[in-house]
Each structure stands twice: as structure tokens, then as C-alpha cells.
């Protein structure tokens, strides 16, 4: 058997194996089916070349050339169709034209207009030569359509984003260039250029290059391809090799029994084996894959089962811890972290982590940072290797400069995969996954499982958020009812207590005036009675205001004037000589919509609290204000001991105080006044570093009603 026949045999076998592997890996995919048919077309050409190379009869050789050209005509047509489908192009009219032209060539293949005669070449076999005019048109169309297909692949490669897609496209281009350039040498003897078509040996290398493309894919479990490929090759060898062996080994027996029809026996055996081979292939692959991925599928089932139960967890913090723990332990990861969106801060904060030594405890990511922009634009998992490949391909590109911070962030946390959880188009959270402790790569099955897990996590997180909001609203309603009841009770109590206090205070003042300076102890006792009565009366007035706050008219208030007056009034109640006052309220500040007396009470409460917190040692009191669009921000800050974290959530509650003689109504009334004016108040404090109260008040607009 000559070299041309061997090249045909290798081409036919390699492309038939590739066709089976691609088809059985995912026969529901249109792209896979197109590639399978393309490979079978190349196989027809390969086996045709085998028969041409071993045929010594010119008439039979001409017939084999016409059969081989069935594959040769289909090759460029099917390849172009595959490229269009693979890169996602819409070329319906072009495809129709290509198939019509290809069909016309197939119809004329058996006529002398396409292949007229053959001649012996290299003293070995017969070649179709010289070419009729129609054959020249076929060769020009073959070359032209092949070039167009490669141009489309090149455009797709330049625009590809993911590493997997770029890798496959790159190796497609390399493989098809090698295959087509080698196969094109088969046209030379047709036109009288007697160069031996050794290039036909390049065709079998094309499936090998495609195998390299899949192996280089970081998310592709190579074991799947190897198992299916080896199984298919084993069965293919059995189907093809056993009949040849039986035919050659027992040829004499078959000839004695069947005469000239002896070849029917090995052909019948081949047909029988071919009919049962698909079932045998599927059975063997299922059993081998079941053993190979037993551990992986076990944790896939665990993740699926656990994710379905996440929606039953109502507490958001516990849910975050559960997700991070479940994924880390089940998959066996080096590190895991979950970041959750905070609406108030507009940042994603670390809410749960496993193996915190690799993750800073107070880590957060802003909404406008590159990593979040990447997740929101991609709306899919982010793989470190894909980012790395894209950066290598686009070092000077603007997109690469935007991706660089996200890639650096992942490398610093030793993250290999980021799994975002979306609710509609809103990014609720994202899960950061490190490498597997086993050293195995993430597979496509892993990616599918994590995508489903992300959807379940988004639903569970949203449910927990809604539940917490409902619980907060319920608590607020209960608190409101309690306050309403306390208010009604306090209104009556304040009236009943205030009258006796007035009498006691009046009598004490009368006795003090009448018997003053007769006994120092008596004078001191009477003075104490008067002061305590005043204090008790002040408490009843505050309770009365809390119970039934009088409606206050709002107007345009000069905030700078209110600040100056409040500081003056505070000087009468606390010693300010030990307090350094820093006031930064600009003159041109817009007037705010408020009630001047009540706003003064708010400021006085905050200033007095700050001075009392700093105590005898003194400190610095900073009051500043600034315009902020449709509102004005006022800040009151001190350098006192600060407010412990465990009581910060309660300081605005009524009757809660840390002072020995406090009523616990000051900050509650302050918050209530500001809310009634359309404003707000927030506290930020660190223990040992003072406290800062920030007030937001709406700007007075012309046309606002009082």
C-alpha cells in the first residue's frame, strides 16, 4: 500500500473517531451535529483516497474519485455552515446559496463535465486529470469558501472574551489551516503539477490539535474526553478490525463455503457489530463515568439538596454563614467568602468566610469598583484563568485596564472563581471561591452546579431580607402601640404629679424665706426640696411633650443663627471653658425647613450631651454644616469616650439612658422632632474615639407651606 493510501486510511479513521466523540458528547447540540457531519465528509474523502491508492484499474479508479469527491464537495459547505453556527452569525441567504451550489456540484459529480478521465501518477495509482472547466470552478469555490470561513473565525477570535472560547477558536484556526493547506496539495496533480500529495498526511493531525484545544481549556475535565474517546476508539477498532481479521484469517473457509461471495461474511459481521456498537458505547461510558466522577457527583448532590433548604433560613447572618460553610466543606476548598450588599452604605461587605487567615475581616467592595462593574456587566461567573487570558491578549486595551483591578483583587484573595447572585438585574451578593484542596480544576459540571446554587442563594437572601424587614416593621408597630399606651398614661400622670410638685415647691420656698439663716441644715434641706421639685417638674413637662407633642409650624430657619444661639445657651448649663469649640458653618448656607425653637432644642440636646460626655477633662466640640443638594448636613462631634457598640442601637429609645440622673428622653425627642421636619439623624462612634451625630434637614424652597 502506497503513502497516498496510508494517508487516506489515517484520515478516514481519525475523522470517524472524532465524529463519534463529538456526536456522543452532546448530540442535542446543533453545533456538535454540524461538526459531526463535517468530520464524516472528511472521512468519505479519506477512505476514498485509500481505495484510489490501492486500485490499479483506471475505470474503477475513476469511480472511486467520484465517490471521494462527494466528501470533497461537502467539506467546504459543511465547514462554512459550522463556522456560522459556532460563532453565532446569521447568514441565511449565503447559506442557502452555498448549499444550492454544493448540491449542483454533487449532481454533476457523476458526469464527464466534472471528472472526465484519469492518468497514472508516480507509477502507483490513477489521478483525475486533466480537469474539465466545471472542475476548475469547483476548486475556485472550494478555496474561496474556505478562505471566507477562516476570515469569520479570525474575526470571532479577535472579539472573543472568554478564555475557553479564545482557546478553541485559536486551535480551530491552527488546525484547519494545517489541514486545508495539507489537503490542498491533493489538487496539484489534477492540474499537471506532479508533486506527491504528502500533504494529505496533515489531515489526521487536525483532530489531534482539536484535542489539545479541549485539554488546554481550564474548566474542561480532560477525563471526560479521554474516557469517551478511548471507549469510542476501542469499539471502533472492534467494529472495523474484527471483520477484517476474520476475513483475512478464514478467507479460505469462506471461499470454500460461499465462493465468489465470500466477502459477504465479514461484511455481515461488520454490520452486526455496527448495529450494537452505539448501545455498547453508551453502556460502557455510563459505567466508567459513574466510577470516575463518583466523589464529584456526591458533592454535587449534596449541594443541590442543601441549596433547596436555604430558603427555610430566615436570619440573614446565619444564612450567609451557612452558604459559606456548606460550599467550603462540601467541595473542599482552600478558602470561601460571601459578600452581601448593604443598601445604606452602597457597598458589599464580607458577611461570612471560611479560613479567614486568607481574607481581611473588614473587607468590602464599593458598588462602583471594577470587580462589581465586571459582575454586573457579565452577569455570569468570573473565572481567574479567563481574566488572565483576556488581559494577556489585550494589554493596551481600555477594557484590559478596567479588568486589571478585578484580576489583582482575585489574586490577592487567592480566589479562583466568583459566583454572583442576582435578583432580576440587582447584584445581591457574590461568593468568592478559592482553589480545591485536592488540586483538581473546576469542571463544567461544577460551573453548572454553582450557577444553580447562585440562583437559590439569591432567592434565599431576598427571602431573609424581606423577613427581617417584616420583623422590624412588626417590632416597630408593637413599639408604636406601647408608646401610644405610655403616652396616654403619661399624659394623665404628668398632670397629676405636676400639681403636688407645685404645692411642695411653693411651700418649701415660703418656709425658706420665713426661716432663712436660722439653721444652715434646714436651709440646705429646703433648697434641695425646691431643686428636686423643679427637676421633677421638668421631667413631667418632657413626658407630656413626649405623650402629646404640640404641632409646630415650620418656616425658613437660618441654621447658622440657631447654632450660635444654642452654643450660648449651653454655656449657662455646662462649663465650656475646658471645651475647645470648632464651628464651621458658612454664611451662605441655604435656610432649612424647620421650626426654630424645636431645632434649637435638638442642637442644645446634642451639645450638652457632648460636653457632659467629655466631662471635667474637656476636649474638642466640632460643629459643622454644609449644603448637600436638596438638603443641609449638620454635624456635631466630640472627642469624648465614645459610645459602646452594644448600646448604640438603643440610644434613641425612650427612657434609655447611661447617665445617673438622665431621663432617657433627650435623644428620643431629638429624633422625633427631626423626623417631623422631614429630616434624619445618624450616629457614628467608636469606643475611645468620640461620637459624631449627623443631621440631615431639607432646604427651604420657595412655595413651601408652613
LINBELDA-V59824 format. One record per helix or strand. SS is the DSSP state (H for helix, E for strand). FROM is the first residue (numbers start at 1). TO is the last residue. Records with the same first field share a line. If there is no record, write none. Layout:
SS = FROM-TO, FROM-TO
//
This chain:
H = 3-25, 30-54, 58-86, 92-108, 133-159, 163-191, 198-216, 222-249, 251-261, 263-292, 294-308, 310-312, 316-331, 356-358, 370-378, 384-393, 398-412, 444-514, 520-547, 559-570, 596-617, 645-648, 666-676
E = 118-121, 125-128, 333-333, 336-342, 347-354, 364-366, 382-383, 415-423, 426-434, 436-436, 555-557, 579-585, 592-594, 619-628, 631-638, 680-685, 691-699
//
